Amino acid sequence: MTVTEQEITDYVARVQAALADLPPAVRDELTEDLPEHLAEVAAEADGSLVERLGEPEAYAAELRAAAGVGAGSRGRGLDRRFGAATAKLRERLDRWDVQLGPPLGYPRVTEFLRLLRPAWWLLRGYLAAMLVTVATTGGTFGLVPSLNGSELAGLVLLAGSVLASVWLGHHTPGLSRPKRRLLHAGTLVLVVFALVGLVNVDERARWGGDYGYQQISVDDRYDHVQDVFVYDSEGRLVENARLFDQNGDPIRLGYPDCLTEQDLNGAGNPLLRPYPYCPERAPFAPRPPAASPPAPGLPPLSIPSGTPTAGPEPTVGATATPEAAPTAGPTPTTETAPTPAPSRT
Amino acid sequence: MDTTQLLKGVLDLAVLAVLREEDGYGYDILRRLREAGLEEVGDASVYGTLRRLFAAGLLTTYVVPSESGPHRKYYSLNTAGRDQLTRSGKLWCSFATTMNALLDDRGMAA
């Protein structure tokens, strides 16, 4: 036999292209046993199909005339032009089909794509499962299907839909026309769904689950801070203290709302002033040299059974050396002061 | 005037006629027509005629699975088809008789 399957397929394609202006149902009906017919013609004698039957376009014209179907029923001129355009497009696609095949290692692109069909069936099953997932959980597009929040049920669903899709793939050619159309519509929905989902997942993957910046300095915990008071281990207020973070950046807390000499002198940015802004508002009074003060003094740190929590970060230098304790001498007023600590050394 | 043009008018009748004894599928019908002497009948014409007769309700079809190759669509005459064959056949015969007589008078009988 000198006529190949390929030649038959091409001939059928060209006949169908020439009938492209007909409603698809009519066209399919006209050409449904054409491949079989061509096969018989081919088996009968030598020579190409064109030699035996004439050009496919002529064949199509004869078929059309004998069957008594004119051009499409509505809008003849427009339909015919449309038919001609689709026929030309088909022809071009057919040419590309042949031309682009060899680079892929196949005689035709369609042959290559046909091999990928089962892979598409699998993907289609997965997409259907994901669609159910999104529909039931209401929104977020993940990667693993789940049913009512259950991943196991989701996997069962996935297996079911993949099997169904593969089965459907094998039986698509046998479906009736309306059913096939329904299937194609469903496929279109799945493809759109997949594209939307892909964009969605991609966006989230790019963000890395974060918002791109770290929330640090804006923190409610320090909103109420107006001023910072630093006390040394002896409970003395440290004036002109400056705070830095680990990077050496100044830590700005609070805001100066009292005037100092500096301000009056007009020196510098008020925000760059050292702490405390307003020493006279210190919560713990600086210890008077000898006193029985009404203002509660801040006890020295070295007292072990320490004192009500010292509010503003006095933990600086918490490891106050015992030697420091004796220097508490100058302020021996409080009973707790007697420095028991040194005995430990 | 060649056979092709004549055929156009009577192909319906010819197809109905070869289906009278036995059902057949497209290529089979084509072969019967050729064996009967209608050498010049075109493949597409026969297939197109079958479609048209079917659409007109003169034929019924059924599919027969074949061991080799695709299923075959068989055509068979239904009652309307038989009636049509009878009517058209009579018409053809009287027409042919008239034509023969006409030609015979002029000394051109076959």
Interface residues (C-beta under 8 A of the other chain):
Chain A: E29 L30 E32 D33 L34 P35 E36 H37 A39 E40 V41 L53 Y59 A60 E62 L63 R64 A65 A66 A67 G68
Chain B: L11 Y25 G26 Y27 G42 D43 A44 S45 V46 Y47 G48 T49 R51 R52 A55 G69 P70 R72 K73
